[in-house]
Amino acid sequence: MKKLCALAAALIAFAGHGWAQEQQSFKTILGKGYEIKSVTFAKGESTENREIILVTLQKEKSVAVCYFAAANWINLTAGTLDDARRCDVR
C-alpha cells in the first residue's frame, strides 16, 4: 500500500509540472524501449476492492504507468496489452 501511495504522489507531482500526458498501449511502450521498473499488486479502497496490477516503466526522463486487472496481467490477455487506455505516459 505504501508503494501505491508513493506512486500516486509521484503522478501528482508530475501533473503539477504541466507535462503533457499521453495514453499508449503497453505493447507500444515496450516497443519504444521503456523498461519495467516495478510491478505492484493493489487491492482495497483505492481500487474499489478490485485486484489490479500497476506497472511502472521508464525511458530516460519519461515515465509510464499502466494498470491492468490482475487476471489480465497473469494471463497476458492480448486485447488488454494492445489497449491504449491502459497506460499513461509523461
JOTAUR-V290657 format. One record per residue. SS is DSSP state (~ for helix, > for strand, _ for the rest). PSI is psi in degrees with one decimal (* if undefined). OMEGA is omega in whole degrees, 0 to 359 (NA if undefined). Layout:
ss=SS psi=PSI omega=OMEGA
ss=SS psi=PSI omega=OMEGA
//
This chain:
ss=_ psi=-33.8 omega=179
ss=~ psi=-37.9 omega=179
ss=~ psi=-38.4 omega=180
ss=~ psi=-42.4 omega=179
ss=~ psi=-41.2 omega=179
ss=~ psi=-40.2 omega=179
ss=~ psi=-44.2 omega=179
ss=~ psi=-41.6 omega=179
ss=~ psi=-39.8 omega=179
ss=~ psi=-42.2 omega=180
ss=~ psi=-38.4 omega=178
ss=~ psi=-39.8 omega=179
ss=~ psi=-42.6 omega=178
ss=~ psi=-39.4 omega=181
ss=~ psi=-34.6 omega=180
ss=~ psi=-23.0 omega=180
ss=_ psi=-4.8 omega=177
ss=_ psi=18.4 omega=179
ss=_ psi=141.3 omega=180
ss=_ psi=140.9 omega=179
ss=_ psi=134.2 omega=177
ss=> psi=158.9 omega=171
ss=> psi=130.8 omega=181
ss=> psi=161.4 omega=179
ss=_ psi=157.3 omega=179
ss=~ psi=-42.9 omega=180
ss=~ psi=-39.8 omega=179
ss=~ psi=-44.0 omega=181
ss=~ psi=-46.0 omega=178
ss=~ psi=-38.8 omega=179
ss=~ psi=-24.0 omega=179
ss=_ psi=0.1 omega=176
ss=_ psi=12.1 omega=176
ss=_ psi=147.4 omega=178
ss=> psi=139.5 omega=176
ss=> psi=125.8 omega=179
ss=> psi=-32.0 omega=177
ss=> psi=152.6 omega=174
ss=> psi=121.0 omega=186
ss=> psi=131.4 omega=174
ss=> psi=135.0 omega=179
ss=> psi=140.2 omega=174
ss=_ psi=133.5 omega=180
ss=_ psi=-158.3 omega=183
ss=~ psi=-39.7 omega=183
ss=~ psi=-20.0 omega=180
ss=~ psi=15.7 omega=183
ss=_ psi=37.3 omega=177
ss=_ psi=19.8 omega=175
ss=_ psi=152.1 omega=176
ss=_ psi=114.3 omega=180
ss=> psi=161.3 omega=176
ss=> psi=128.7 omega=173
ss=> psi=126.4 omega=179
ss=> psi=122.9 omega=179
ss=> psi=129.3 omega=181
ss=> psi=156.8 omega=180
ss=> psi=144.2 omega=171
ss=> psi=111.9 omega=184
ss=_ psi=-118.5 omega=181
ss=_ psi=3.2 omega=181
ss=> psi=139.7 omega=181
ss=> psi=141.3 omega=175
ss=> psi=140.1 omega=176
ss=> psi=124.1 omega=180
ss=> psi=147.3 omega=177
ss=> psi=141.2 omega=183
ss=> psi=150.6 omega=167
ss=> psi=140.9 omega=183
ss=~ psi=-42.8 omega=181
ss=~ psi=-38.1 omega=179
ss=~ psi=-38.4 omega=178
ss=~ psi=-43.9 omega=180
ss=~ psi=-41.7 omega=182
ss=~ psi=-4.2 omega=184
ss=_ psi=52.6 omega=181
ss=_ psi=120.5 omega=186
ss=~ psi=-45.8 omega=181
ss=~ psi=-35.9 omega=180
ss=~ psi=-41.1 omega=182
ss=~ psi=-21.3 omega=179
ss=_ psi=-4.9 omega=185
ss=_ psi=114.4 omega=182
ss=~ psi=-14.6 omega=181
ss=~ psi=-2.8 omega=184
ss=~ psi=-16.2 omega=186
ss=> psi=136.5 omega=174
ss=> psi=131.4 omega=182
ss=> psi=133.7 omega=176
ss=_ psi=* omega=NA
//
